[in-house]
Amino acid sequence: MLRADSGETIPPPTTPALKVIVVDDDAASRAALAMAVRALGYECRCAADGLEAWQLHVADPAHVILSDRTMPGMDGLELCKRVRDGSSPEQYTQFILVTAQGEKERFLEGMNAGADEYLSKPVDLDELEARLRAAFRAAHAHEMLAAENRAIHKESERCLEMARTDPLTQAATRLQLQSDLEAIVARAARYGHRYCAAFCDIDWFKSYNDLYGHLSGDDAIRIVSRTIQGQLRKGDGFYRYGGEEFLVLLPEQNLQDAAECMERVRRAVASLPDAACGGALRRAITLSVGVAELTLNSHDDTIASWLQRADDALYQAKARGRNRVEIDWNAPELVRIRELVAAARPA
């Protein structure tokens, strides 16, 4: 048992085991200091110079480095700087310079290099015990804090993942959509990849909710969501955009291909009353869909205008009777093509 000046009794170190590296080019001084460290109950490794100590530390980071200041090759100050530059947030290394009696005034130089403490030669055992006991407490506190930070980070990642997935439908949320759209812009601009967007809206959903209640409405949204996803490719994006509205992102598809895909989706939803998961739907459900193609290579299109055109096409589907797929023909690139075709026609 170790005994502090205040009289408190402290058990010897258990977890974590304090790992110490003793660095000194003088073999006798190195051996004596290492013997004292081990006698106090701590793990100890020895190095004859700064480079060897650095290699030991890189292989297995120490909690404490007791280093002579003046050594050939890499001295204590250079070793201290390397330790500080390469330190991990998971573990802090206490660096204690061991100096000759006449070098105390140079300790400030060591502090500027990143040292925490100093001991004078010959090392007083009581001072050594006090420094190592304090270092043990600091190491234990730091590792506890690191463990708490890891737990907080893990919980934060879990919460973020939950925020990216809609709990009702398991579709991605608008938070995930924002991240995916940024990646889409980069790929479309750099590699010329094609994308189509399709807004899907459940027809007359408010009346469904009003007639059958919100729990039945939630069932309907889940079933429609599952049905839409069942018609999509693995690489397609699927998002709950809000309420009864969904967004589908279709990579590497032109307008015609995307419209055909969404027509299959529309038909699958329209046929649900015959095979709706045990009859969970209370009446027939239909979808209105608007499809638009991203045309970034036109230099006039943006993500916002692309999604707006898909939304406008959705409203066209609503206006033309619902339960249908409408294509947007107002993309800047398509408008120019129509103008060129019209200009080429004979008067």
KERO-346830 format. One record per residue (C-alpha): residue number from 1; x, y, z. Coordinates in steps of 0.001 Angstrom, whole numbers. Layout:
N
SITE:NUM:X:Y:Z $
...
! end
This chain:
347
SITE:1:0:0:0 $
SITE:2:1197:3542:-755 $
SITE:3:754:6263:1839 $
SITE:4:315:9948:955 $
SITE:5:1547:12865:3058 $
SITE:6:-2046:13602:4134 $
SITE:7:-2252:10165:5682 $
SITE:8:-4712:8658:3143 $
SITE:9:-4028:5110:2136 $
SITE:10:-4187:4303:-1554 $
SITE:11:-4260:772:-2942 $
SITE:12:-1520:-102:-5404 $
SITE:13:-2385:424:-9046 $
SITE:14:-4648:-2221:-10529 $
SITE:15:-6537:-1073:-13645 $
SITE:16:-5181:382:-15780 $
SITE:17:-1651:-873:-15090 $
SITE:18:564:2187:-15323 $
SITE:19:3090:1700:-18126 $
SITE:20:6379:3560:-17673 $
SITE:21:9354:4000:-19991 $
SITE:22:12683:4989:-18418 $
SITE:23:15117:6667:-20825 $
SITE:24:18752:7337:-19949 $
SITE:25:22017:6802:-21817 $
SITE:26:23764:6040:-18541 $
SITE:27:23260:2342:-17818 $
SITE:28:23631:2627:-14036 $
SITE:29:21173:5539:-13743 $
SITE:30:18743:3771:-16050 $
SITE:31:18864:527:-14066 $
SITE:32:18460:2277:-10710 $
SITE:33:15449:4305:-11828 $
SITE:34:13803:1281:-13449 $
SITE:35:14303:-733:-10251 $
SITE:36:12606:2014:-8231 $
SITE:37:9655:2185:-10639 $
SITE:38:9130:-1569:-10481 $
SITE:39:9463:-1550:-6704 $
SITE:40:6529:876:-6572 $
SITE:41:4422:-1671:-8467 $
SITE:42:4431:-259:-11992 $
SITE:43:5307:-1764:-15368 $
SITE:44:8604:-491:-16711 $
SITE:45:10537:-650:-19971 $
SITE:46:13956:850:-20565 $
SITE:47:15590:2677:-23445 $
SITE:48:19174:3881:-23871 $
SITE:49:18279:6894:-26014 $
SITE:50:15376:8919:-27340 $
SITE:51:14977:6998:-30594 $
SITE:52:14728:3641:-28830 $
SITE:53:12216:5117:-26374 $
SITE:54:10151:6526:-29238 $
SITE:55:10048:3111:-30920 $
SITE:56:8927:1477:-27663 $
SITE:57:6242:4125:-27203 $
SITE:58:4922:3748:-30753 $
SITE:59:4706:-32:-30330 $
SITE:60:2879:234:-26984 $
SITE:61:2113:3779:-25747 $
SITE:62:3296:4517:-22216 $
SITE:63:1348:6403:-19572 $
SITE:64:4575:7955:-18250 $
SITE:65:7982:8606:-19800 $
SITE:66:10846:9373:-17403 $
SITE:67:13541:10776:-19656 $
SITE:68:17006:12125:-19163 $
SITE:69:17298:15522:-20800 $
SITE:70:20762:15287:-22293 $
SITE:71:21464:12239:-24474 $
SITE:72:23345:11618:-27708 $
SITE:73:21227:11405:-30839 $
SITE:74:17628:12157:-29952 $
SITE:75:17656:13971:-26591 $
SITE:76:14842:14293:-24077 $
SITE:77:13427:17502:-25582 $
SITE:78:13156:16019:-29086 $
SITE:79:11591:12865:-27670 $
SITE:80:9067:14983:-25767 $
SITE:81:8120:16892:-28925 $
SITE:82:7607:13647:-30836 $
SITE:83:5425:12233:-28102 $
SITE:84:3276:15362:-28049 $
SITE:85:2979:15526:-31835 $
SITE:86:2002:11865:-32063 $
SITE:87:-224:11699:-28995 $
SITE:88:-3648:10063:-29271 $
SITE:89:-6820:11594:-27822 $
SITE:90:-7460:8174:-26285 $
SITE:91:-4418:8397:-23999 $
SITE:92:-2304:11189:-22557 $
SITE:93:1345:10475:-21767 $
SITE:94:2880:12222:-18772 $
SITE:95:6379:13318:-19727 $
SITE:96:8787:13828:-16831 $
SITE:97:12267:15190:-17510 $
SITE:98:15043:13901:-15274 $
SITE:99:17716:16585:-15010 $
SITE:100:21006:17111:-13238 $
SITE:101:20924:19453:-10235 $
SITE:102:22462:22330:-12159 $
SITE:103:19912:22157:-14973 $
SITE:104:16747:23100:-13077 $
SITE:105:16774:26549:-14610 $
SITE:106:16471:24912:-18039 $
SITE:107:13212:23201:-17127 $
SITE:108:11214:25994:-18803 $
SITE:109:12756:24859:-22080 $
SITE:110:11419:21406:-21359 $
SITE:111:7967:22780:-20532 $
SITE:112:7917:24571:-23882 $
SITE:113:8659:21226:-25518 $
SITE:114:5634:19723:-23768 $
SITE:115:7038:18241:-20552 $
SITE:116:4725:18028:-17521 $
SITE:117:7159:17678:-14629 $
SITE:118:10825:17302:-13780 $
SITE:119:12850:15308:-11282 $
SITE:120:16379:16124:-10210 $
SITE:121:19205:13602:-10129 $
SITE:122:19743:11692:-7976 $
SITE:123:15999:10943:-7982 $
SITE:124:14298:11195:-4590 $
SITE:125:12127:8087:-4142 $
SITE:126:9354:9979:-2349 $
SITE:127:9180:12494:-5188 $
SITE:128:9165:9660:-7731 $
SITE:129:6341:7910:-5872 $
SITE:130:4317:11130:-5743 $
SITE:131:4775:11815:-9465 $
SITE:132:3838:8265:-10463 $
SITE:133:841:8164:-8147 $
SITE:134:-438:11405:-9680 $
SITE:135:251:10025:-13142 $
SITE:136:-1706:6859:-12290 $
SITE:137:-4706:8912:-11206 $
SITE:138:-4471:11047:-14345 $
SITE:139:-4177:7982:-16587 $
SITE:140:-7152:6335:-14928 $
SITE:141:-9249:9503:-15204 $
SITE:142:-8233:10013:-18829 $
SITE:143:-9100:6443:-19786 $
SITE:144:-12450:6698:-17998 $
SITE:145:-13152:9919:-19896 $
SITE:146:-12080:8297:-23166 $
SITE:147:-14451:5377:-22488 $
SITE:148:-17298:7808:-21790 $
SITE:149:-16510:9715:-24983 $
SITE:150:-16574:6479:-26976 $
SITE:151:-19940:5606:-25487 $
SITE:152:-21282:9080:-26265 $
SITE:153:-19931:8871:-29825 $
SITE:154:-21509:5458:-30313 $
SITE:155:-24853:6707:-28999 $
SITE:156:-24602:9789:-31203 $
SITE:157:-24006:7590:-34252 $
SITE:158:-26983:5426:-33276 $
SITE:159:-29217:8484:-32920 $
SITE:160:-27995:9860:-36250 $
SITE:161:-28734:6531:-37931 $
SITE:162:-32222:6605:-36434 $
SITE:163:-32682:10159:-37715 $
SITE:164:-31763:8975:-41222 $
SITE:165:-34445:6243:-41237 $
SITE:166:-38178:6888:-41034 $
SITE:167:-39517:4761:-38139 $
SITE:168:-42915:4134:-39773 $
SITE:169:-41802:2994:-43226 $
SITE:170:-38063:2273:-42794 $
SITE:171:-37529:4510:-45834 $
SITE:172:-34714:7036:-45714 $
SITE:173:-35526:10492:-44360 $
SITE:174:-34910:13945:-45769 $
SITE:175:-31765:14144:-43633 $
SITE:176:-30353:11181:-45562 $
SITE:177:-31682:12682:-48791 $
SITE:178:-29654:15844:-48277 $
SITE:179:-26464:13824:-47926 $
SITE:180:-27303:11671:-50951 $
SITE:181:-28121:14685:-53130 $
SITE:182:-24683:16164:-52458 $
SITE:183:-23089:12915:-53654 $
SITE:184:-25366:12871:-56711 $
SITE:185:-24335:16382:-57715 $
SITE:186:-20660:15436:-57451 $
SITE:187:-21069:12268:-59537 $
SITE:188:-23292:13917:-62129 $
SITE:189:-20928:16870:-62533 $
SITE:190:-17712:14836:-62615 $
SITE:191:-18735:11667:-64442 $
SITE:192:-21874:12717:-66306 $
SITE:193:-24082:10162:-64527 $
SITE:194:-27815:10376:-65255 $
SITE:195:-30492:10572:-62595 $
SITE:196:-34260:10790:-62587 $
SITE:197:-36410:11788:-59634 $
SITE:198:-39989:10672:-59072 $
SITE:199:-42362:12162:-56517 $
SITE:200:-45135:9753:-55468 $
SITE:201:-48201:10882:-53550 $
SITE:202:-51039:8700:-52219 $
SITE:203:-54285:9926:-53760 $
SITE:204:-57089:11179:-51524 $
SITE:205:-55137:10196:-48415 $
SITE:206:-56719:12810:-46161 $
SITE:207:-60160:11353:-46770 $
SITE:208:-58744:7872:-46054 $
SITE:209:-57396:9117:-42722 $
SITE:210:-60623:10943:-41884 $
SITE:211:-62769:7908:-42702 $
SITE:212:-60703:5093:-41160 $
SITE:213:-58527:6865:-38593 $
SITE:214:-54821:7575:-38322 $
SITE:215:-53820:4053:-37283 $
SITE:216:-55328:2663:-40481 $
SITE:217:-53669:5552:-42312 $
SITE:218:-50287:4497:-40884 $
SITE:219:-50952:923:-42036 $
SITE:220:-51694:2204:-45527 $
SITE:221:-48468:4258:-45633 $
SITE:222:-46430:1235:-44513 $
SITE:223:-48005:-1029:-47132 $
SITE:224:-47580:1498:-49939 $
SITE:225:-43982:2139:-48912 $
SITE:226:-43179:-1571:-48905 $
SITE:227:-44878:-1996:-52280 $
SITE:228:-42919:853:-53875 $
SITE:229:-39625:-487:-52544 $
SITE:230:-40467:-3936:-53878 $
SITE:231:-40551:-2536:-57427 $
SITE:232:-37236:-677:-57218 $
SITE:233:-33687:-1764:-57961 $
SITE:234:-31168:-2238:-55165 $
SITE:235:-29285:935:-56099 $
SITE:236:-32362:3181:-56297 $
SITE:237:-32929:5743:-53563 $
SITE:238:-36204:5727:-51645 $
SITE:239:-37226:8437:-49170 $
SITE:240:-40260:9427:-47184 $
SITE:241:-40478:13050:-48181 $
SITE:242:-43295:13969:-45830 $
SITE:243:-46734:12658:-44816 $
SITE:244:-48008:10428:-47618 $
SITE:245:-45413:11635:-50147 $
SITE:246:-42354:9646:-51227 $
SITE:247:-39353:10448:-53405 $
SITE:248:-37578:7919:-55615 $
SITE:249:-34129:8603:-57110 $
SITE:250:-33303:6484:-60142 $
SITE:251:-29617:6491:-61165 $
SITE:252:-28582:5825:-64761 $
SITE:253:-32133:6019:-66139 $
SITE:254:-33490:8405:-68748 $
SITE:255:-36997:9830:-68647 $
SITE:256:-38535:6985:-70620 $
SITE:257:-36948:4257:-68490 $
SITE:258:-37846:6081:-65269 $
SITE:259:-41446:6569:-66408 $
SITE:260:-41767:2862:-67202 $
SITE:261:-40356:1972:-63774 $
SITE:262:-42788:4285:-61996 $
SITE:263:-45678:2962:-64084 $
SITE:264:-44893:-501:-62683 $
SITE:265:-44895:1046:-59213 $
SITE:266:-48249:2731:-59858 $
SITE:267:-49833:-503:-61093 $
SITE:268:-48478:-2466:-58105 $
SITE:269:-50018:-10:-55664 $
SITE:270:-53308:86:-57568 $
SITE:271:-53571:-3711:-57318 $
SITE:272:-53040:-3778:-53555 $
SITE:273:-56650:-4433:-52415 $
SITE:274:-56368:-7988:-53800 $
SITE:275:-53172:-8820:-51901 $
SITE:276:-52735:-6205:-49191 $
SITE:277:-50991:-8022:-46378 $
SITE:278:-54004:-9728:-44850 $
SITE:279:-56452:-7067:-45994 $
SITE:280:-54919:-4244:-43939 $
SITE:281:-56047:-1706:-46553 $
SITE:282:-59606:-582:-45992 $
SITE:283:-60178:463:-49604 $
SITE:284:-58314:816:-52892 $
SITE:285:-55240:3036:-52821 $
SITE:286:-53710:4761:-55851 $
SITE:287:-50603:6844:-56546 $
SITE:288:-49956:9953:-58571 $
SITE:289:-46369:10231:-59805 $
SITE:290:-44247:13000:-61346 $
SITE:291:-40916:12203:-63018 $
SITE:292:-38087:14578:-63998 $
SITE:293:-34528:14083:-65238 $
SITE:294:-31476:15887:-63868 $
SITE:295:-29647:17768:-66631 $
SITE:296:-26637:19352:-64919 $
SITE:297:-24698:19267:-68176 $
SITE:298:-27033:21977:-69451 $
SITE:299:-25461:24399:-66919 $
SITE:300:-28966:25747:-66277 $
SITE:301:-30248:22977:-64015 $
SITE:302:-29796:22654:-60256 $
SITE:303:-30860:20096:-57666 $
SITE:304:-33582:22472:-56488 $
SITE:305:-34966:23074:-59983 $
SITE:306:-34766:19334:-60758 $
SITE:307:-36859:18393:-57732 $
SITE:308:-39221:21285:-58405 $
SITE:309:-39824:19995:-61936 $
SITE:310:-40583:16520:-60568 $
SITE:311:-42985:18096:-58068 $
SITE:312:-44644:20110:-60847 $
SITE:313:-45100:16914:-62846 $
SITE:314:-46730:15323:-59795 $
SITE:315:-49239:18181:-59635 $
SITE:316:-49918:17665:-63333 $
SITE:317:-50764:14040:-62551 $
SITE:318:-53135:15219:-59823 $
SITE:319:-54741:17773:-62104 $
SITE:320:-55262:15219:-64887 $
SITE:321:-57248:12789:-62786 $
SITE:322:-54750:11120:-60377 $
SITE:323:-53597:7493:-60476 $
SITE:324:-51186:8277:-63304 $
SITE:325:-47537:9015:-64108 $
SITE:326:-46623:12364:-65636 $
SITE:327:-43255:13231:-67178 $
SITE:328:-41620:16647:-66950 $
SITE:329:-40623:18005:-70353 $
SITE:330:-39388:21364:-69068 $
SITE:331:-35761:20554:-68301 $
SITE:332:-33507:23216:-69877 $
SITE:333:-31854:20654:-72122 $
SITE:334:-35180:19223:-73308 $
SITE:335:-36627:22678:-73937 $
SITE:336:-33685:23504:-76218 $
SITE:337:-34118:20211:-78088 $
SITE:338:-37798:20981:-78699 $
SITE:339:-36899:24477:-79877 $
SITE:340:-34313:23073:-82311 $
SITE:341:-36831:20510:-83631 $
SITE:342:-39469:23198:-84042 $
SITE:343:-37027:25492:-85856 $
SITE:344:-36043:22688:-88234 $
SITE:345:-39621:22056:-89343 $
SITE:346:-40603:23530:-92707 $
SITE:347:-42727:26658:-92447 $
! end
